[in-house]
Amino acid sequence: MKRGFYTIMSAQFFSSLADNALFVTAVELLRTSGAPEWQRAALVPMFALFYVILAPFVGAFADALPKGRVMFISNAIKVAGCLMMLIGHHPLLAYAVVGLGAAAYSPAKYGILTELLPPSQLVKANGWIEGLTITSIILGVLLGGQLVGPAVAAHLMALDVPFVDNAAEAAIGVLVFVYALAAAFNLRIPRTSTPLVPMRQHPDQGLMAATLALLPDFRDCNRRLWRDKLGQISLSTTTLFWGVSGNLRYIVLAWAAVALGYGTTQASALVGVVAIGTAAGAVLASMRMRLQHATRVIPLGIAMGLLVVCMNFISHLWIAIPFLILLGGLGGFLVVPMNALLQHRGHDLMGAGRSIAVQNFNEQACILGLGALYALATKLGVSAYGAITGFGLIVAITMWMIGRWYRYNCRHHGGEVRRLLNIARHDHHH
């Protein structure tokens, strides 16, 4: 691997580490300030908001500037969101600003890999990036939990920093420096020889007109993937999975509080346990599954939804840990082959970059929708147990419908499905 790749890995690790630690810290900040439960649940959809709104545009922005500079600007936006929390802005608003930075960061992070590395190293590079991301999720939630815990918070509060009045704000101050470290690595990312693509393709075209011109193309790409007889199945499955996973971080925190009596610090460790299970399931799937057999994992999604419901009956830690590992493992085993199938169909239909933009839009829209639904249920007074039951049943029923959809395609469009599976089976068709 080129030296620049390790710089990208370092930048990604520290930026993702801070993202996940900030989530735990923001939950604690809302809790200690006396905010209602629904506002804590709303953190997840607020982070996804700009992913959805800006999906047609962030890819073009990433191509218009050197990728390292885009990643630096994105981390600067995240720092601005942290500072907004420290000076008294509402945590939901400030966290949405951090999400804005994350939305701009994503296409640059993946785009730089194709510019820097030859095709023969892309699979290996993506494996390293994804593995490092899962590691940063585990360590990030643990770091956030420890920073707001009494042992570390006491030392941070002793520094008597301006604008810092409690443990959560002290933790946010530390995370500003983690984001700054990621930004320092961004500045060291090499400039590649790939030509930049200005957002305004015609000199006489205004910036607003150039931006709006991106919408029809994005809509066409989205429609094309949803109409593909395999793409629609893989996209709906991965969309649901990431919608569930994105909200599962908070659901585990809320469940641990009522079922185990845990505070934020202890509950954050259980979020890490789910991530460990996801990593194990992903590794197992990468060794056992083939691309043309990806649709065989659909029943695991139904089981995943039912397991979420079963969380209501667990009240002992020694049962909770293996249960959460199993829950995460099912998700990891489900998403790896489906994600590979989606990338394969997207590459054939429209190219990798546009496919990632469509995938991000749908997945973040699902996170936003499910998160808003969960927050609304909490605001209406539904207990954590009731909300978890509803959430799990939605997942199980939706995955059952996706299974029915695939069987319908096999019956009524069997020739097309077999043709697409044959393409997936043989590299020379690609």
Solvent accessible surface area in square Angstrom, and as a share of the most:
residue,aa,sasa,rsa
1,M,61,0.27
2,K,111,0.47
3,R,211,0.77
4,G,8,0.08
5,F,1,0.00
6,Y,116,0.44
7,T,21,0.12
8,I,0,0.00
9,M,21,0.09
10,S,32,0.21
11,A,0,0.00
12,Q,6,0.03
13,F,37,0.16
14,F,52,0.21
15,S,1,0.01
16,S,11,0.07
17,L,19,0.09
18,A,0,0.00
19,D,24,0.13
20,N,11,0.06
21,A,0,0.00
22,L,0,0.00
23,F,1,0.00
24,V,0,0.00
25,T,0,0.00
26,A,0,0.00
27,V,7,0.04
28,E,13,0.06
29,L,12,0.06
30,L,2,0.01
31,R,115,0.42
32,T,70,0.41
33,S,81,0.52
34,G,64,0.62
35,A,16,0.12
36,P,63,0.40
37,E,61,0.27
38,W,70,0.24
39,Q,28,0.12
40,R,45,0.16
41,A,2,0.02
42,A,10,0.08
43,L,0,0.00
44,V,4,0.02
45,P,8,0.05
46,M,51,0.23
47,F,32,0.13
48,A,1,0.01
49,L,51,0.25
50,F,53,0.22
51,Y,31,0.12
52,V,27,0.15
53,I,90,0.45
54,L,43,0.21
55,A,6,0.04
56,P,21,0.13
57,F,39,0.16
58,V,21,0.12
59,G,24,0.23
60,A,24,0.18
61,F,57,0.24
62,A,2,0.01
63,D,61,0.32
64,A,19,0.15
65,L,44,0.22
66,P,22,0.14
67,K,12,0.05
68,G,9,0.08
69,R,128,0.47
70,V,0,0.00
71,M,0,0.00
72,F,69,0.29
73,I,60,0.31
74,S,0,0.00
75,N,0,0.00
76,A,48,0.37
77,I,44,0.22
78,K,2,0.01
79,V,29,0.17
80,A,44,0.34
81,G,0,0.00
82,C,0,0.00
83,L,82,0.41
84,M,39,0.17
85,M,4,0.02
86,L,23,0.12
87,I,102,0.52
88,G,66,0.63
89,H,84,0.37
90,H,83,0.37
91,P,18,0.11
92,L,21,0.10
93,L,95,0.47
94,A,0,0.00
95,Y,1,0.01
96,A,4,0.03
97,V,29,0.16
98,V,0,0.00
99,G,0,0.00
100,L,48,0.24
101,G,0,0.00
102,A,6,0.05
103,A,2,0.02
104,A,9,0.07
105,Y,10,0.04
106,S,12,0.08
107,P,24,0.15
108,A,0,0.00
109,K,20,0.09
110,Y,53,0.20
111,G,20,0.20
112,I,2,0.01
113,L,1,0.01
114,T,82,0.48
115,E,50,0.23
116,L,16,0.08
117,L,9,0.05
118,P,59,0.37
119,P,114,0.72
120,S,103,0.66
121,Q,53,0.23
122,L,41,0.20
123,V,131,0.75
124,K,120,0.51
125,A,0,0.00
126,N,55,0.28
127,G,45,0.43
128,W,135,0.47
129,I,0,0.00
130,E,75,0.34
131,G,37,0.35
132,L,37,0.18
133,T,26,0.15
134,I,37,0.19
135,T,57,0.33
136,S,0,0.00
137,I,48,0.24
138,I,30,0.15
139,L,81,0.40
140,G,0,0.00
141,V,0,0.00
142,L,62,0.31
143,L,53,0.26
144,G,0,0.00
145,G,0,0.00
146,Q,94,0.42
147,L,11,0.06
148,V,12,0.07
149,G,4,0.04
150,P,118,0.74
151,A,75,0.58
152,V,50,0.29
153,A,6,0.05
154,A,65,0.50
155,H,138,0.62
156,L,30,0.15
157,M,71,0.32
158,A,82,0.63
159,L,123,0.61
160,D,124,0.64
161,V,74,0.43
162,P,100,0.63
163,F,137,0.57
164,V,22,0.13
165,D,113,0.59
166,N,47,0.24
167,A,27,0.21
168,A,1,0.01
169,E,22,0.10
170,A,8,0.06
171,A,0,0.00
172,I,0,0.00
173,G,19,0.18
174,V,45,0.26
175,L,0,0.00
176,V,24,0.14
177,F,155,0.65
178,V,22,0.13
179,Y,0,0.00
180,A,48,0.37
181,L,77,0.39
182,A,0,0.00
183,A,12,0.10
184,A,51,0.40
185,F,62,0.26
186,N,1,0.01
187,L,119,0.59
188,R,189,0.69
189,I,15,0.08
190,P,54,0.34
191,R,141,0.51
192,T,21,0.12
193,S,116,0.75
194,T,52,0.30
195,P,110,0.69
196,L,67,0.33
197,V,74,0.42
198,P,79,0.50
199,M,46,0.21
200,R,118,0.43
201,Q,111,0.49
202,H,110,0.49
203,P,138,0.87
204,D,134,0.70
205,Q,45,0.20
206,G,38,0.36
207,L,101,0.50
208,M,137,0.61
209,A,51,0.39
210,A,4,0.03
211,T,27,0.16
212,L,92,0.46
213,A,57,0.44
214,L,49,0.24
215,L,66,0.33
216,P,66,0.41
217,D,56,0.29
218,F,25,0.10
219,R,131,0.48
220,D,56,0.29
221,C,2,0.01
222,N,32,0.16
223,R,94,0.34
224,R,85,0.31
225,L,0,0.00
226,W,74,0.26
227,R,166,0.61
228,D,16,0.08
229,K,50,0.21
230,L,0,0.00
231,G,0,0.00
232,Q,10,0.04
233,I,0,0.00
234,S,0,0.00
235,L,0,0.00
236,S,13,0.08
237,T,1,0.00
238,T,0,0.00
239,T,18,0.11
240,L,13,0.06
241,F,7,0.03
242,W,92,0.32
243,G,0,0.00
244,V,1,0.00
245,S,28,0.18
246,G,13,0.13
247,N,5,0.03
248,L,9,0.04
249,R,46,0.17
250,Y,7,0.03
251,I,1,0.00
252,V,1,0.01
253,L,12,0.06
254,A,8,0.06
255,W,0,0.00
256,A,0,0.00
257,A,51,0.40
258,V,79,0.45
259,A,17,0.13
260,L,32,0.16
261,G,62,0.59
262,Y,44,0.17
263,G,42,0.40
264,T,16,0.09
265,T,36,0.21
266,Q,98,0.44
267,A,2,0.02
268,S,1,0.01
269,A,40,0.31
270,L,5,0.03
271,V,6,0.04
272,G,1,0.01
273,V,22,0.12
274,V,17,0.10
275,A,11,0.08
276,I,85,0.43
277,G,0,0.00
278,T,29,0.17
279,A,27,0.21
280,A,59,0.46
281,G,6,0.05
282,A,19,0.15
283,V,87,0.50
284,L,81,0.40
285,A,1,0.00
286,S,74,0.48
287,M,134,0.60
288,R,176,0.64
289,M,45,0.20
290,R,160,0.58
291,L,48,0.24
292,Q,29,0.13
293,H,55,0.24
294,A,1,0.01
295,T,15,0.09
296,R,170,0.62
297,V,4,0.03
298,I,10,0.05
299,P,80,0.50
300,L,48,0.24
301,G,1,0.01
302,I,49,0.25
303,A,38,0.29
304,M,7,0.03
305,G,0,0.00
306,L,88,0.44
307,L,29,0.15
308,V,0,0.00
309,V,27,0.15
310,C,55,0.33
311,M,0,0.00
312,N,32,0.16
313,F,166,0.69
314,I,13,0.07
315,S,65,0.42
316,H,100,0.44
317,L,74,0.37
318,W,188,0.66
319,I,62,0.31
320,A,0,0.00
321,I,66,0.34
322,P,74,0.47
323,F,25,0.10
324,L,0,0.00
325,I,68,0.34
326,L,96,0.48
327,L,0,0.00
328,G,3,0.02
329,G,15,0.15
330,L,28,0.14
331,G,1,0.01
332,G,0,0.00
333,F,38,0.16
334,L,3,0.02
335,V,11,0.06
336,V,44,0.25
337,P,6,0.04
338,M,0,0.00
339,N,35,0.18
340,A,42,0.33
341,L,0,0.00
342,L,0,0.00
343,Q,92,0.41
344,H,20,0.09
345,R,10,0.04
346,G,0,0.00
347,H,92,0.41
348,D,58,0.30
349,L,47,0.23
350,M,24,0.11
351,G,26,0.25
352,A,53,0.41
353,G,56,0.54
354,R,122,0.44
355,S,3,0.02
356,I,52,0.26
357,A,24,0.18
358,V,0,0.00
359,Q,16,0.07
360,N,34,0.18
361,F,50,0.21
362,N,16,0.08
363,E,13,0.06
364,Q,31,0.14
365,A,34,0.26
366,C,25,0.15
367,I,17,0.09
368,L,43,0.22
369,G,41,0.40
370,L,18,0.09
371,G,0,0.00
372,A,50,0.39
373,L,84,0.42
374,Y,13,0.05
375,A,8,0.06
376,L,93,0.46
377,A,22,0.17
378,T,23,0.13
379,K,116,0.49
380,L,131,0.65
381,G,64,0.61
382,V,64,0.37
383,S,66,0.43
384,A,22,0.17
385,Y,87,0.33
386,G,32,0.31
387,A,9,0.07
388,I,0,0.00
389,T,43,0.25
390,G,32,0.31
391,F,8,0.03
392,G,0,0.00
393,L,77,0.38
394,I,63,0.32
395,V,3,0.02
396,A,7,0.06
397,I,97,0.49
398,T,44,0.26
399,M,1,0.01
400,W,127,0.45
401,M,112,0.50
402,I,8,0.04
403,G,5,0.04
404,R,133,0.49
405,W,87,0.30
406,Y,35,0.13
407,R,117,0.43
408,Y,102,0.39
409,N,2,0.01
410,C,51,0.30
411,R,163,0.59
412,H,110,0.49
413,H,68,0.31
414,G,11,0.11
415,G,46,0.44
416,E,65,0.29
417,V,3,0.02
418,R,160,0.58
419,R,125,0.45
420,L,0,0.00
421,L,27,0.13
422,N,54,0.28
423,I,29,0.14
424,A,10,0.08
425,R,112,0.41
426,H,67,0.30
427,D,129,0.67
428,H,143,0.64
429,H,88,0.39
430,H,113,0.50
